[in-house]
């Protein structure tokens, strides 16, 4: 039998898998690891809000102390740094560029920060305002196959802005009526293989799909707790050619949909035990099909193997 290393965490257990395999599940719904705990020390969290996974499996997590921490795929702490300012508020969105740069939606400073993986600030773009090239409260960042950058924002702007690979403003869209209502806190963005943009329209409890010029292609979701319903979707991830994973802050669960908006399954539910969530902000797919879930009010990351 391959060896396993199990070490205590403040709120759970981190299971380190053997090479090429995952450990036995820690819960009956597929949790294979957990790391974190309440605090400000290395590997601890103060209300974690977003996670991003690099192509090599490296993890970046930002919490409400404006601290970005880097972990290996097993949740072992590697390094950390803080954003330049935090008095007005803290970042809520992260995205790793294919070239390894980390884009940070520095929400309350109306800008996007760009770091290398060691925490060196390389560049930034945006400023406070409602005009071209300005932001109110940026929430998340996505990138298309051409290298163009998309940023969601809210607080009156409630739109998507598009930027060139050189970080030059190109256009804004999504600010008008969409099936009778405007976007209300587009909290998360992702782009699929067809090069269409998926947006978690959080305060409207729905998902909106755009083409990359801003034309609406599909809308689905209504407020509720049943299958196919949503409450404050704060994150979404394109899983494969026909599957979208949505992280519901208000329902404390993950939910999978096909691209037509049909619910495929749910995972989680409010609570403090393994396999339960409390107000999760974010979830991302990592190596070997693992799902990393930002279990915000439980101050931890749960690692899940689950297929709807």
URDA-V662074 format. One record per backbone hydrogen bond with DSSP energy under -1.0 kcal/mol. CO is the residue of the C=O (numbers start at 1). NH is the residue of the N-H. E is the energy in kcal/mol with one decimal. If there is no record, write none. Layout:
BEGIN
co=CO nh=NH e=E
co=CO nh=NH e=E
END
This chain:
BEGIN
co=5 nh=16 e=-2.0
co=7 nh=14 e=-1.7
co=12 nh=9 e=-2.1
co=14 nh=7 e=-1.4
co=18 nh=21 e=-2.0
co=27 nh=30 e=-1.3
co=30 nh=305 e=-2.8
co=31 nh=26 e=-4.5
co=33 nh=303 e=-3.3
co=35 nh=301 e=-2.9
co=37 nh=45 e=-3.2
co=41 nh=44 e=-2.3
co=45 nh=39 e=-1.9
co=46 nh=64 e=-2.3
co=50 nh=62 e=-2.0
co=52 nh=60 e=-2.3
co=54 nh=57 e=-2.0
co=58 nh=54 e=-2.9
co=59 nh=71 e=-2.5
co=60 nh=52 e=-2.1
co=61 nh=69 e=-2.8
co=62 nh=49 e=-3.1
co=62 nh=50 e=-1.4
co=63 nh=66 e=-1.7
co=66 nh=83 e=-2.2
co=67 nh=63 e=-1.7
co=68 nh=81 e=-2.1
co=69 nh=61 e=-2.3
co=70 nh=78 e=-2.9
co=70 nh=79 e=-1.2
co=71 nh=59 e=-2.7
co=72 nh=75 e=-2.3
co=76 nh=72 e=-2.1
co=79 nh=70 e=-3.1
co=81 nh=68 e=-3.4
co=93 nh=105 e=-2.4
co=95 nh=103 e=-3.4
co=97 nh=100 e=-2.6
co=101 nh=97 e=-3.2
co=102 nh=115 e=-2.7
co=103 nh=95 e=-1.9
co=104 nh=106 e=-1.3
co=104 nh=113 e=-2.4
co=105 nh=92 e=-1.3
co=105 nh=107 e=-2.0
co=106 nh=109 e=-1.8
co=106 nh=111 e=-1.0
co=107 nh=110 e=-1.5
co=111 nh=106 e=-1.6
co=112 nh=125 e=-1.9
co=113 nh=104 e=-3.0
co=114 nh=122 e=-3.3
co=114 nh=123 e=-1.5
co=115 nh=102 e=-2.6
co=116 nh=119 e=-1.6
co=120 nh=116 e=-1.9
co=123 nh=114 e=-2.6
co=125 nh=112 e=-2.6
co=127 nh=135 e=-3.1
co=131 nh=134 e=-1.9
co=135 nh=129 e=-2.3
co=137 nh=154 e=-1.2
co=140 nh=152 e=-1.8
co=142 nh=150 e=-2.8
co=144 nh=147 e=-1.6
co=148 nh=144 e=-2.1
co=149 nh=163 e=-3.1
co=150 nh=142 e=-2.1
co=151 nh=161 e=-2.4
co=152 nh=139 e=-2.8
co=154 nh=137 e=-1.3
co=159 nh=153 e=-1.6
co=160 nh=173 e=-2.8
co=161 nh=151 e=-2.4
co=162 nh=170 e=-3.0
co=162 nh=171 e=-1.3
co=163 nh=149 e=-2.5
co=164 nh=167 e=-2.5
co=168 nh=164 e=-3.0
co=171 nh=162 e=-3.2
co=173 nh=160 e=-3.0
co=178 nh=181 e=-1.3
co=181 nh=178 e=-3.1
co=184 nh=203 e=-2.5
co=185 nh=187 e=-1.4
co=185 nh=202 e=-1.6
co=188 nh=200 e=-2.3
co=190 nh=198 e=-3.3
co=192 nh=195 e=-1.9
co=196 nh=192 e=-2.0
co=197 nh=210 e=-3.2
co=198 nh=190 e=-1.7
co=199 nh=208 e=-2.5
co=200 nh=187 e=-2.1
co=200 nh=202 e=-1.7
co=201 nh=204 e=-1.2
co=201 nh=206 e=-1.5
co=202 nh=205 e=-1.2
co=206 nh=201 e=-1.9
co=207 nh=220 e=-2.2
co=208 nh=199 e=-2.6
co=209 nh=217 e=-3.7
co=209 nh=218 e=-1.4
co=210 nh=197 e=-2.4
co=211 nh=214 e=-1.8
co=215 nh=211 e=-2.3
co=218 nh=209 e=-3.0
co=220 nh=207 e=-3.3
co=222 nh=230 e=-2.8
co=226 nh=229 e=-2.1
co=230 nh=224 e=-1.5
co=231 nh=250 e=-1.9
co=232 nh=249 e=-2.2
co=235 nh=247 e=-2.8
co=237 nh=245 e=-3.1
co=243 nh=239 e=-2.4
co=243 nh=240 e=-1.2
co=244 nh=257 e=-2.7
co=245 nh=237 e=-2.5
co=246 nh=255 e=-2.5
co=247 nh=234 e=-1.6
co=247 nh=235 e=-1.3
co=248 nh=252 e=-1.0
co=248 nh=253 e=-1.3
co=252 nh=269 e=-2.2
co=253 nh=248 e=-3.0
co=254 nh=267 e=-2.5
co=255 nh=246 e=-3.2
co=256 nh=264 e=-3.5
co=257 nh=244 e=-2.8
co=258 nh=261 e=-1.9
co=262 nh=258 e=-2.2
co=265 nh=256 e=-2.7
co=267 nh=254 e=-2.9
co=269 nh=277 e=-2.4
co=273 nh=276 e=-2.2
co=277 nh=271 e=-1.7
co=278 nh=297 e=-2.2
co=282 nh=294 e=-3.2
co=284 nh=292 e=-3.0
co=287 nh=290 e=-1.8
co=290 nh=286 e=-3.2
co=291 nh=304 e=-2.7
co=292 nh=284 e=-2.0
co=293 nh=295 e=-1.2
co=293 nh=302 e=-2.0
co=294 nh=281 e=-1.1
co=294 nh=296 e=-1.5
co=295 nh=300 e=-1.4
co=296 nh=299 e=-1.7
co=299 nh=37 e=-1.9
co=300 nh=295 e=-2.1
co=301 nh=35 e=-2.2
co=302 nh=293 e=-2.8
co=303 nh=32 e=-2.8
co=303 nh=33 e=-1.2
co=304 nh=291 e=-2.4
END
